[in-house]
Amino acid sequence: MNREFIKAIEELEKEKEISKDVLIEAIESALVSAYKKNYGTSQNVRVNIDRETGDIDVFMKKDVVEEVWEDLIEISLEDALEIDPRYKIGDAIEYQVTPKDFGRIAAQTAKQVVVQRIREAERGMIFDDYINRQGEIITGQVHRISNDTIFINMGKTEGILAATEQVPGETYEINGRIKVYIMDVKKTTKGPQVYLSRSHPGLVKRLFELEVPEIQDGVIEIKSISREAGSRTKMAVYALDENVDAVGACVGPRGSRVQVIVDELFGEKIDIINWSDDPEKLISSALSPAKVEKVIVNEEEKTAVAIVPDYQLSLAIGKEGQNVRLAAKLCGWKIDIKSHSQYFSDPVEIVEYDEPEEALDDFEDEE
């Protein structure tokens, strides 16, 4: 190796952002192993690469002893004194042992080390890039489909859209472009793995942030989202400026803003309500489109009974209980639904849903 090699290392430092010293130290370490493998030395070998010229020198160190038992690592005091009369027992002598044909081995080893370090550095940069984008959405291209797993080309790397994170009913075509939510990023032996989602509530949140300027500016805050992907989403919003209509801003003129998101989600229904710190108002709004007559809350147990007109009971419960289930997740309350006649006459069986805390925790973790 020579000055051209050092120049190449310096170019890599600029291009790949890998320290020159880190590369050279890695090459020196690899050359020690290469020397031992090719020349049978087990230890006490040091390789030095001149940072300016690229010249390589191999040094062997031997301990000065009275009686030699291991020629490779020991030298007698008598022989040591011939080299320098100042040596004494216990000292270490280091001298150059660079083989004539070591340049070929060195060049091959250096190439392998540099390629490996570049690969590691690129993987590290990809990991750092996407770990900082966790919780965001990205537009990718469907690269390949293996069984039920979709692999998304995101430019620098490939993301994984597992079957559990896909939306029932959605279809994906090779080379088709799609927005996905970056759910998790992990380091593996094969490089960083980016796990994506189309069903995460965070996807809806980020889509609204992209579409509604008032959310980007911080004037409107998304307080909570509950979602059953592919079917329905409920979202509670709050305006920090009392002059701003939070729901109206999210819906947009003639529903234009929310329609863009509905189209992106292939027709998924989206209910948007105003957030309230008053649980009665919040629960009443969350059960929309059903009309609620009265909400009776138990603050200590965080439970509520919602009374609806008889003809609104099915609407309040929703198909297979979806409406009240999503409302419970959105509010973080256990909600019992009773019709007017049920509540004011003989007790009957209550439709009850109790899974709110988990959903709110998921939403808070995503933020």
Disulfide bonds with the S-S distance in Angstrom:
none
